[in-house]
Every structure is written in structure tokens, then in C-alpha cells.
Amino acid sequence: MDKICSLENAMIKQIENLDERVKTLEEQYLAAKQTIKSVVLVDDDNDESSDENDGESNDGQRLPEIEARIVNENILLKIQCEKRKGALVKMFLELDELNLDVISATVAPFGNLVLDITIFAQMEREFRLQVEDIVTALRATLQDAP
């Protein structure tokens, strides 16, 4: 009888521990879901000129499309830009200046003139950037590339 009671008590404690763990994980999930920030930057100032110029802005250069998502210190960047010499180097230098540590980067050609770039990065703990600041800095860097 004592073994049955001790097993029963152990099972009850295990179930209580699992219930607490489920509550903790649900709270963490809800907190993470609420802290996701996302920005997509595309050229939609003048839709008519974009259609006529095949995706080029008024100055004849393609505006990069940049999507950024931040969850806690983690950042996901998706970028489509013109394939230009030195653009990737400048972009990675800009990420370094923003105190972002690149964890993974994938660069693939999309057609003959476009690069499709995906970057996973982390913010250093002492630096807190807004998603808009990252997108603005990358956009300026990619537009200034030769």
C-alpha cells in the first residue's frame, strides 16, 4: 500500500510540474508573439512610373525591397536589390556599424540583375535598435553602392 501511495504522490507532483511548465511556455510564447516587429520598405511613391520603368525609380536606380523582423535580439532581414559591385560588402559593413552580429547569410541571384539576400543576425545586448532604423540604414547603403 505504501508503494502505491508514494507512486500516486509522485505522479501528482509530476503532473503539477508539467502544468507549471505549460503555463510558463504559454506565457513565453505570448510575450514573444507580442514583441515581433516587422517593416517592409518598397517604392510605392509613384506606382505609374514604377510600372513604366520596369521597377526603376525616377533617378533610374532600382529601389531595394527590404523586409526586417525583430524578435528579442534576433533579426531576420530579407532584401532584394540590384546586383552591383561592392553592394554586399557595404551592406555587411553597415550591419557591423549597427552592432549586429551576422549569424547566417544567404545570397542568391534572382534573374540577371537582382540579388535575393536573407540574413539572420543578433543585436548586441547593450544596443537596442528599432526595426525602422535598420531598414533605413540598409536602404541608404544599398542606394549609395556604385
C-alpha positions as CSV (number, residue, x, y, z in Angstrom):
1,M,0.0,0.0,0.0
2,D,2.8,2.4,0.8
3,K,4.4,1.9,-2.6
4,I,1.1,2.7,-4.3
5,C,0.6,5.9,-2.2
6,S,4.2,7.1,-2.9
7,L,3.8,6.4,-6.6
8,E,0.5,8.3,-6.6
9,N,2.1,11.2,-4.8
10,A,5.0,11.2,-7.3
11,M,2.6,11.2,-10.2
12,I,0.6,14.1,-8.7
13,K,3.8,16.1,-8.3
14,Q,4.9,15.3,-11.8
15,I,1.5,16.5,-13.2
16,E,1.7,19.7,-11.2
17,N,5.3,20.3,-12.5
18,L,4.1,19.7,-16.1
19,D,1.2,22.1,-15.6
20,E,3.5,24.8,-14.4
21,R,5.8,24.2,-17.3
22,V,2.9,24.5,-19.8
23,K,1.9,27.8,-18.2
24,T,5.4,29.1,-18.4
25,L,5.8,28.2,-22.0
26,E,2.4,29.7,-22.9
27,E,3.5,33.0,-21.2
28,Q,6.8,33.0,-23.1
29,Y,5.0,32.3,-26.4
30,L,2.6,35.1,-25.9
31,A,5.4,37.5,-24.9
32,A,7.4,36.6,-27.9
33,K,4.4,36.9,-30.2
34,Q,3.8,40.4,-28.9
35,T,7.4,41.6,-29.4
36,I,7.7,40.7,-33.1
37,K,8.2,43.9,-35.0
38,S,8.3,44.0,-38.8
39,V,8.8,46.5,-41.5
40,V,8.8,46.2,-45.3
41,L,10.2,49.0,-47.4
42,V,9.3,49.2,-51.0
43,D,8.9,52.0,-53.6
44,D,5.3,52.8,-53.8
45,D,5.5,56.6,-54.0
46,N,4.7,56.7,-57.7
47,D,3.1,53.5,-59.0
48,E,2.7,54.7,-62.6
49,S,6.4,55.5,-63.0
50,S,7.4,52.1,-61.5
51,D,5.3,50.2,-64.0
52,E,6.6,52.2,-66.9
53,N,10.2,52.0,-65.9
54,D,10.1,48.3,-65.1
55,G,10.8,48.7,-61.4
56,E,13.1,51.7,-61.6
57,S,12.6,54.9,-59.6
58,N,12.7,58.3,-61.1
59,D,16.5,58.6,-60.8
60,G,16.9,55.3,-62.9
61,Q,18.0,53.1,-60.0
62,R,16.0,50.3,-58.6
63,L,14.9,50.8,-55.0
64,P,15.8,47.8,-52.8
65,E,13.0,46.0,-51.2
66,I,13.9,45.3,-47.5
67,E,11.9,43.4,-45.0
68,A,13.1,43.3,-41.4
69,R,11.7,41.4,-38.4
70,I,12.9,41.6,-34.9
71,V,12.2,39.1,-32.1
72,N,14.0,40.0,-28.8
73,E,17.7,40.3,-30.0
74,N,17.2,38.2,-33.2
75,I,16.8,39.9,-36.6
76,L,15.6,38.4,-39.9
77,L,16.4,40.5,-43.0
78,K,15.1,39.8,-46.4
79,I,16.5,42.0,-49.2
80,Q,16.0,42.2,-52.9
81,C,18.3,44.7,-54.6
82,E,20.2,45.3,-57.8
83,K,23.3,43.3,-58.4
84,R,26.0,45.9,-58.1
85,K,29.7,45.5,-57.5
86,G,30.6,46.2,-53.8
87,A,26.9,46.3,-52.6
88,L,27.2,43.2,-50.4
89,V,30.5,44.4,-48.8
90,K,28.9,47.8,-48.0
91,M,25.8,46.1,-46.6
92,F,27.8,43.8,-44.3
93,L,29.9,46.8,-43.1
94,E,26.8,48.7,-42.3
95,L,25.4,45.8,-40.3
96,D,28.7,45.8,-38.4
97,E,28.4,49.5,-37.7
98,L,24.9,48.9,-36.4
99,N,26.5,46.4,-33.9
100,L,24.7,43.5,-35.5
101,D,26.3,40.1,-35.4
102,V,25.6,38.2,-38.6
103,I,24.8,34.5,-37.8
104,S,23.9,33.4,-41.3
105,A,23.6,34.9,-44.7
106,T,22.3,33.6,-48.0
107,V,22.7,35.4,-51.3
108,A,21.2,34.1,-54.5
109,P,20.8,35.7,-57.9
110,F,17.2,36.3,-59.0
111,G,17.4,36.8,-62.7
112,N,20.4,38.5,-64.2
113,L,20.2,41.9,-62.3
114,V,18.7,41.2,-58.9
115,L,20.1,39.6,-55.7
116,D,17.9,37.9,-53.2
117,I,19.5,38.2,-49.7
118,T,18.4,36.6,-46.4
119,I,20.3,37.4,-43.2
120,F,19.9,36.2,-39.7
121,A,21.6,38.5,-37.2
122,Q,21.6,39.3,-33.5
123,M,21.8,42.6,-31.7
124,E,24.4,43.1,-29.1
125,R,22.7,43.3,-25.7
126,E,23.9,46.8,-24.9
127,F,22.4,48.1,-28.2
128,R,18.7,48.4,-28.9
129,L,17.8,49.4,-32.4
130,Q,14.4,50.0,-33.9
131,V,13.5,48.0,-37.0
132,E,12.9,51.2,-38.9
133,D,16.5,52.4,-38.2
134,I,17.9,49.2,-39.5
135,V,15.9,49.3,-42.7
136,T,16.6,53.0,-43.3
137,A,20.4,52.5,-42.8
138,L,20.5,49.5,-45.2
139,R,18.4,51.3,-47.8
140,A,20.7,54.2,-47.8
141,T,23.8,51.9,-48.0
142,L,22.3,50.0,-50.9
143,Q,21.3,53.1,-52.8
144,D,24.8,54.6,-52.4
145,A,26.5,51.5,-53.7
146,P,28.1,52.0,-57.2
